[in-house]
Amino acid sequence: MPGKLKVKIVAGRHLPVMDRASDLTDAFVEVKFGNTTFKTDVYLKSLNPQWNSEWFKFEVDDEDLQDEPLQITVLDHDTYSANDAIGKVYIDIDPLLYSEAATVISGWFPIYDTIHGIRGEINVVVKVDLFNDLNRFRQSSCGVKFFCTTSIPKCYRAVIIHGFVEELVVNEDPEYQWIDRIRTPRASNEARQRLISLMSGELQRKIGLKVLEMRGNAVVGYLQCFDLEGESGLVVRAIGTACTLDKLSSPAAFLPACNSPSKDMKESPLVHPPSHGCRSTHNSPIHTATGSRLTQNFSVSVPTLIYTGMGSGSAGKEGGPFKALLRQQTQSALEQREFPFFTLTAFPPGFLVHVGGVVSARSVKLLDRIHNPDEPETRDAWWAEIRQEIKSHAKALGCHAVVGYSESTSICEEVCILSASGTAAVLNPRFLQDGTVESCLEQRLEENLPAGCGFCHIPYDELNMPFPAHLTYCYNCRKQKVPDVLFTTIDLPTDATVIGKGCLIQARLCRLKKKAQAEANATAISNLLPFMEYEVHTQLMNKLKLKGMNALFGLRIQITVGENMLMGLASATGVYLAALPTPGGIQIAGKTPNDGSYEQHVSHMQKKINDTIAKNKELYEINPPEISEEIIGSPIPEPRQRSRLLRSQSESSDEVTELDLSHGKKDAFVLEIDDTDAMEDVHSLLTDVPPPSGFYSCNTEIMPGINNWTSEIQMFTSVRVIRLSSLNLTNQALNKNFNDLCENLLKSLYFKLRSMIPCCLCHVNFTVSLPEDELIQVTVTAVAITFDKNQALQTTKTQVEKSLQRASTDNEELLQFPLELCSDSLPSHPFPPAKAVTVEKASPMSEGNFRNRSAPPCANSTVGVVKMTPLSFIPGAKITKYLGIINMFFIRETTSLREEGGVSGFLHAFVAEVFAMVRAHVAALGGNAVVSYIMKQCVFMENPNKNQAQCLINVSGDAVVFVRESELEVVSSQPPTANCQSSCPGGEVTT
């Protein structure tokens, strides 16, 4: 499909001074696409040039339109020397290639330089004319839409969900290429940025071709990552879910107001699940291409529970055959797919039938064992190995697919840890194959789903359970068995019955390792992984019990490797599910010396734990109704079945028999103390301070138990970097430093957002990395959403300010270098000089002052600042159009770190510039918001002795157009008037 790309350079503003004699600039622009370059005239002696160039026309194939970015370079003309570079702009043309997309990209783009940052703006107009091409051998995938959101987009309907698509491309990293001339930092950074843009476009095009082969038209849950492998190369990889989507044309078909997320999700439905237990296995050794033993795979399967398809009355008699038919239909539908993986975490109604559990796998690889680093075959084989292992775990749990699937890597020198996780599930084949399931089967499926508890029912045969578990009858329907605890990697289903509110639960772990090289290093890491995984799950279980809750959702576990340590960080949202039994307390037990003071200390710790559980239940409003033991215990299995169950357990190994002794009713969760480390674990349970009054936090999109959201949101990003002392470094000291880092980060966020209470921090996404020896970096992105509460706000504010002031006094360094960036506080176009960005530190809460919820509708009619949120929706608004994905990669380097405010000032300014450039690209597409925003990578490197630092950031999201609910109500009741338009001049009013 050949096409014509047309570009016009209009003007520039706020350019830097390049001629010291006149304090002005002789600027001109180079426009490059592929191998063709055009130049504008030189505009002499001006910092605000007006080029008004002619239309530069490029005749290219649509394959090139998808692969190549439009490159715009602004330079200063010098007569007797080489022209000086001012900065560059990369524009992705792909959003113009959709049939429903924008027809033009027009706006002010920040001019970015990898050394100096943003250096003014340039006004560019871009158009694309495509010609129809029916060649079935074409190599382009124009027309395939991409979405970063992990749920079905709000203004679309899923017709068929085809399955998993993945691809990776490899190239040599320019940073490590040998060249015959002196390498400048700017040239190296720009070569890297351009190469990643090219690889990103190629990757997206190849995935689009796979979607077209499946006869789909969209990719949902698109996740693209970069692996910087050093001398082995640079890898760009992506995964997603291929779908066939239909646009909802009627405004009435759009989502209801997001002020009530529980209602909101019923049209773009969330149906998700849970998990229990921990089962770890060592696989057979991995062999490299040379045949030598490298290391071992480590995998964990955390089984979950699902609906078994049994109903009541006459329907219950047919439950067995119906379930068998459903599984047979699902199996045949999924066997046609190479990878039954889905990156979605929210699903259409009826799509998710059963949930089997969390399945994960990790593998340690050596990058220097790759024979041909420029070819992707070896890395493809690595990921295929991981996926096959997860697939086998899912089948062992009686499931045929994995939902909420994600992949990640952690690289340190030549060692790479590959990680993948998801939730095993049984899916409705109606969404997988068009017309393969009869309507009567679909109706039977809907009739047999118990409301609010079906996903909790165990899917496996309790007589042959793959793991030890404490099972009871469902507290809701009392028809099927449920476990006592659930873990899951996906969001809470909207129809789930939850008591009280949820909370953020984190497990943090550090382990030292000896410095080693090559295979010895990989073996040491491989030996540590199983124990780290076990300890992380133990922490999660202990903290869940301490909160008085019985289920985890949105579980995300990161294992990061450094030169001399491994770090683990697990985040999840804890809730109390009404269908599960009430969790027992935590009881300290174990071998204790005959020492009265020691026994007194243990007794004191036990009392403190009991008090903490009682306080948490009161804090999170967990008051389950009392149910008599007779009701809970019925119906009772037949005696023959019970004897068979006991006989099968006795015939198992001694280890399993010992574990099975814990079966039956348990009043308390026992923590055994047999050494110093165990006591440290008990102490660590009590170090997590709950949020101040008026604050709640979760890592899912919606906080369970809160529905009365307002339209006031505030996104923020924070980066913390600490350097550890190498003297007497122990595991206990490492854990304490890591815990303090995360806790202080949360405290500083609460302090800065205190003007928004009552509010909830949603979609809290922590990322930990070890960029250098003895350097720990934690990045967090979240959004604060306010909600109405039936109590006086002034009293709550006074309480929280007092508590936060006490917390800040304990750790004064929290407020010395505030890195938090509240995205909506950044200025709209025109963008001020780059040095003004640091002013945002002083007032990070511009939007937090807009407390007037009864503002006139016309004040919300236009948004001067592009909204940014990690959520897939905007509270109090409806998304009317998706304009394409924003996928950007930036590099920033400095040789004057101390002069720029140190690490804090450098990172703060860089992240603010990233926000500004994302906003500019969205506004140029005609959008007014970015949803599903995520900072996928933030790699910081520092050389304090040379006063140098470098940072690489990769961000993505969906550019959208949204309309406020209040505006829709006004439009439906009365036509717009001229007075309303005149009261909002220039569209610069922010909401």
Secondary structure as the mmCIF struct_conf table of DSSP 4:
data_model
#
loop_
_struct_conf.conf_type_id
_struct_conf.id
_struct_conf.beg_label_comp_id
_struct_conf.beg_label_asym_id
_struct_conf.beg_label_seq_id
_struct_conf.end_label_comp_id
_struct_conf.end_label_asym_id
_struct_conf.end_label_seq_id
STRN STRN1 PRO A 2 ARG A 13
BEND BEND1 HIS A 14 HIS A 14
HELX_LH_PP_P HELX_LH_PP_P1 LEU A 15 VAL A 17
STRN STRN2 ASP A 19 ASP A 19
TURN_TY1_P TURN_TY1_P1 ARG A 20 ASP A 23
STRN STRN3 LEU A 24 LEU A 24
STRN STRN4 ALA A 27 PHE A 33
TURN_TY1_P TURN_TY1_P2 GLY A 34 ASN A 35
STRN STRN5 THR A 36 LYS A 39
HELX_LH_PP_P HELX_LH_PP_P2 THR A 40 VAL A 42
STRN STRN6 TYR A 43 TYR A 43
BEND BEND2 LYS A 45 LYS A 45
BEND BEND3 LEU A 47 ASN A 48
STRN STRN7 GLN A 50 GLN A 50
HELX_LH_PP_P HELX_LH_PP_P3 SER A 53 TRP A 55
STRN STRN8 PHE A 56 ASP A 61
HELX_RH_AL_P HELX_RH_AL_P1 ASP A 62 ASP A 67
HELX_LH_PP_P HELX_LH_PP_P4 GLU A 68 PRO A 69
STRN STRN9 LEU A 70 ASP A 76
BEND BEND4 THR A 79 SER A 81
HELX_LH_PP_P HELX_LH_PP_P5 ALA A 82 ASN A 83
STRN STRN10 ASP A 84 ILE A 91
HELX_RH_3T_P HELX_RH_3T_P1 ASP A 94 LEU A 97
BEND BEND5 TYR A 98 TYR A 98
TURN_TY1_P TURN_TY1_P3 SER A 99 GLU A 100
BEND BEND6 ALA A 101 ALA A 101
BEND BEND7 THR A 103 THR A 103
STRN STRN11 VAL A 104 ASP A 113
TURN_TY1_P TURN_TY1_P4 THR A 114 HIS A 116
STRN STRN12 GLY A 117 LEU A 130
TURN_TY1_P TURN_TY1_P5 ARG A 136 PHE A 137
TURN_TY1_P TURN_TY1_P6 CYS A 142 GLY A 143
STRN STRN13 LYS A 145 PHE A 146
BEND BEND8 THR A 150 SER A 151
TURN_TY1_P TURN_TY1_P7 LYS A 154 CYS A 155
STRN STRN14 TYR A 156 ASN A 171
HELX_RH_3T_P HELX_RH_3T_P2 PRO A 174 TYR A 176
BEND BEND9 ASP A 180 ARG A 181
HELX_LH_PP_P HELX_LH_PP_P6 ILE A 182 THR A 184
HELX_RH_AL_P HELX_RH_AL_P2 PRO A 185 GLU A 213
TURN_TY1_P TURN_TY1_P8 MET A 214 ARG A 215
STRN STRN15 ALA A 218 LEU A 228
HELX_RH_3T_P HELX_RH_3T_P3 GLY A 230 SER A 232
STRN STRN16 LEU A 234 LYS A 247
BEND BEND10 SER A 250 SER A 250
HELX_RH_3T_P HELX_RH_3T_P4 PRO A 251 ALA A 253
BEND BEND11 PHE A 254 PHE A 254
TURN_TY1_P TURN_TY1_P9 CYS A 258 ASN A 259
BEND BEND12 SER A 260 SER A 260
HELX_RH_AL_P HELX_RH_AL_P3 PRO A 261 ASP A 264
TURN_TY1_P TURN_TY1_P10 MET A 265 GLU A 267
BEND BEND13 SER A 268 SER A 268
STRN STRN17 ARG A 279 HIS A 287
TURN_TY1_P TURN_TY1_P11 ALA A 289 THR A 290
BEND BEND14 GLY A 291 GLY A 291
STRN STRN18 ARG A 293 PRO A 303
BEND BEND15 SER A 312 SER A 312
HELX_RH_AL_P HELX_RH_AL_P4 GLY A 313 LYS A 317
TURN_TY1_P TURN_TY1_P12 GLU A 318 GLU A 318
HELX_RH_AL_P HELX_RH_AL_P5 GLY A 319 LEU A 334
TURN_TY1_P TURN_TY1_P13 GLU A 335 GLN A 336
BEND BEND16 ARG A 337 GLU A 338
STRN STRN19 PHE A 341 PHE A 341
BEND BEND17 THR A 345 ALA A 346
TURN_TY1_P TURN_TY1_P14 PRO A 349 PHE A 351
STRN STRN20 LEU A 352 LEU A 366
HELX_RH_3T_P HELX_RH_3T_P5 LEU A 367 ARG A 369
BEND BEND18 HIS A 371 HIS A 371
TURN_TY1_P TURN_TY1_P15 PRO A 373 ASP A 374
BEND BEND19 GLU A 375 PRO A 376
HELX_RH_AL_P HELX_RH_AL_P6 GLU A 377 ALA A 396
TURN_TY1_P TURN_TY1_P16 LEU A 397 GLY A 398
BEND BEND20 HIS A 400 HIS A 400
STRN STRN21 ALA A 401 CYS A 412
TURN_TY1_P TURN_TY1_P17 GLU A 413 GLU A 414
STRN STRN22 VAL A 415 LEU A 427
HELX_RH_3T_P HELX_RH_3T_P6 PRO A 429 PHE A 431
TURN_TY1_P TURN_TY1_P18 LEU A 432 LEU A 432
BEND BEND21 GLN A 433 GLN A 433
TURN_TY1_P TURN_TY1_P19 ASP A 434 GLY A 435
BEND BEND22 VAL A 437 VAL A 437
HELX_RH_AL_P HELX_RH_AL_P7 SER A 439 ASN A 448
TURN_TY1_P TURN_TY1_P20 ALA A 451 CYS A 453
HELX_RH_3T_P HELX_RH_3T_P7 GLY A 454 CYS A 456
BEND BEND23 HIS A 457 HIS A 457
BEND BEND24 TYR A 460 TYR A 460
HELX_RH_3T_P HELX_RH_3T_P8 GLU A 462 ASN A 464
BEND BEND25 PRO A 466 PHE A 467
STRN STRN23 LEU A 471 TYR A 473
TURN_TY1_P TURN_TY1_P21 TYR A 475 CYS A 477
BEND BEND26 ARG A 478 GLN A 480
STRN STRN24 LYS A 481 PRO A 483
BEND BEND27 ASP A 484 ASP A 484
STRN STRN25 LEU A 486 PHE A 487
BEND BEND28 THR A 489 ILE A 490
HELX_LH_PP_P HELX_LH_PP_P7 ASP A 491 PRO A 493
TURN_TY1_P TURN_TY1_P22 THR A 494 ASP A 495
STRN STRN26 VAL A 498 VAL A 498
BEND BEND29 GLY A 500 GLY A 500
STRN STRN27 CYS A 503 LEU A 512
HELX_RH_AL_P HELX_RH_AL_P8 ALA A 518 LEU A 546
TURN_TY1_P TURN_TY1_P23 LYS A 547 GLY A 548
STRN STRN28 ALA A 551 VAL A 561
BEND BEND30 GLU A 563 ASN A 564
STRN STRN29 MET A 565 VAL A 575
STRN STRN30 LEU A 577 LEU A 577
TURN_TY1_P TURN_TY1_P24 ALA A 578 ALA A 579
BEND BEND31 LEU A 580 LEU A 580
HELX_LH_PP_P HELX_LH_PP_P8 PRO A 581 PRO A 583
STRN STRN31 GLY A 585 ALA A 589
BEND BEND32 GLY A 590 GLY A 590
BEND BEND33 ASN A 594 ASN A 594
HELX_RH_AL_P HELX_RH_AL_P9 GLY A 596 LEU A 619
TURN_TY1_P TURN_TY1_P25 TYR A 620 GLU A 621
HELX_LH_PP_P HELX_LH_PP_P9 PRO A 624 GLU A 626
HELX_RH_AL_P HELX_RH_AL_P10 GLU A 629 GLY A 633
HELX_LH_PP_P HELX_LH_PP_P10 SER A 634 SER A 634
BEND BEND34 PRO A 635 PRO A 635
HELX_LH_PP_P HELX_LH_PP_P11 ILE A 636 GLU A 638
HELX_RH_AL_P HELX_RH_AL_P11 PRO A 639 SER A 650
TURN_TY1_P TURN_TY1_P26 GLU A 651 GLU A 651
BEND BEND35 SER A 652 SER A 652
HELX_RH_AL_P HELX_RH_AL_P12 ASP A 654 ASP A 660
TURN_TY1_P TURN_TY1_P27 LEU A 661 SER A 662
BEND BEND36 GLY A 664 GLY A 664
BEND BEND37 ASP A 667 ASP A 667
STRN STRN32 ALA A 668 GLU A 672
BEND BEND38 ASP A 675 ASP A 675
HELX_RH_AL_P HELX_RH_AL_P13 THR A 676 LEU A 685
TURN_TY1_P TURN_TY1_P28 LEU A 686 THR A 687
HELX_LH_PP_P HELX_LH_PP_P12 VAL A 689 PRO A 692
TURN_TY1_P TURN_TY1_P29 SER A 693 GLY A 694
STRN STRN33 PHE A 695 SER A 697
BEND BEND39 ASN A 699 ILE A 702
TURN_TY1_P TURN_TY1_P30 PRO A 704 GLY A 705
STRN STRN34 TRP A 709 ARG A 723
TURN_TY1_P TURN_TY1_P31 LEU A 727 ASN A 728
HELX_RH_AL_P HELX_RH_AL_P14 ASN A 731 LYS A 752
TURN_TY1_P TURN_TY1_P32 LEU A 753 LEU A 753
HELX_RH_3T_P HELX_RH_3T_P9 ARG A 754 MET A 756
BEND BEND40 PRO A 758 PRO A 758
STRN STRN35 CYS A 759 SER A 769
BEND BEND41 GLU A 772 GLU A 772
TURN_TY1_P TURN_TY1_P33 ASP A 773 GLU A 774
STRN STRN36 LEU A 775 PHE A 787
BEND BEND42 ASN A 790 GLN A 791
HELX_RH_AL_P HELX_RH_AL_P15 LEU A 793 ASP A 810
TURN_TY1_P TURN_TY1_P34 ASN A 811 ASN A 811
HELX_RH_3T_P HELX_RH_3T_P10 GLU A 812 LEU A 815
TURN_TY1_P TURN_TY1_P35 GLN A 816 GLN A 816
BEND BEND43 PHE A 817 PHE A 817
STRN STRN37 LEU A 821 CYS A 822
HELX_RH_3T_P HELX_RH_3T_P11 SER A 823 SER A 825
BEND BEND44 LEU A 826 LEU A 826
BEND BEND45 HIS A 829 PRO A 830
HELX_LH_PP_P HELX_LH_PP_P13 PHE A 831 PRO A 833
HELX_RH_3T_P HELX_RH_3T_P12 ALA A 834 LYS A 841
TURN_TY1_P TURN_TY1_P36 ALA A 842 ALA A 842
BEND BEND46 SER A 846 SER A 846
HELX_RH_3T_P HELX_RH_3T_P13 GLU A 847 ASN A 849
TURN_TY1_P TURN_TY1_P37 ARG A 853 SER A 854
HELX_RH_3T_P HELX_RH_3T_P14 PRO A 857 ASN A 860
BEND BEND47 SER A 861 SER A 861
BEND BEND48 GLY A 864 VAL A 865
STRN STRN38 LYS A 867 MET A 868
BEND BEND49 PRO A 870 PHE A 873
TURN_TY1_P TURN_TY1_P38 PRO A 875 GLY A 876
STRN STRN39 ALA A 877 THR A 894
BEND BEND50 THR A 895 THR A 895
TURN_TY1_P TURN_TY1_P39 LEU A 897 LEU A 897
HELX_RH_3T_P HELX_RH_3T_P15 ARG A 898 GLU A 900
TURN_TY1_P TURN_TY1_P40 GLY A 901 GLY A 901
HELX_RH_AL_P HELX_RH_AL_P16 GLY A 902 ALA A 924
TURN_TY1_P TURN_TY1_P41 LEU A 925 GLY A 926
STRN STRN40 ALA A 929 ASN A 943
HELX_RH_3T_P HELX_RH_3T_P16 PRO A 944 LYS A 946
TURN_TY1_P TURN_TY1_P42 ASN A 947 ASN A 947
STRN STRN41 GLN A 948 ARG A 964
HELX_RH_AL_P HELX_RH_AL_P17 GLU A 965 SER A 973
BEND BEND51 GLN A 974 GLN A 974
HELX_RH_AL_P HELX_RH_AL_P18 ALA A 978 SER A 982
TURN_TY1_P TURN_TY1_P43 SER A 983 SER A 983
BEND BEND52 CYS A 984 CYS A 984
HELX_RH_3T_P HELX_RH_3T_P17 PRO A 985 GLY A 987
#
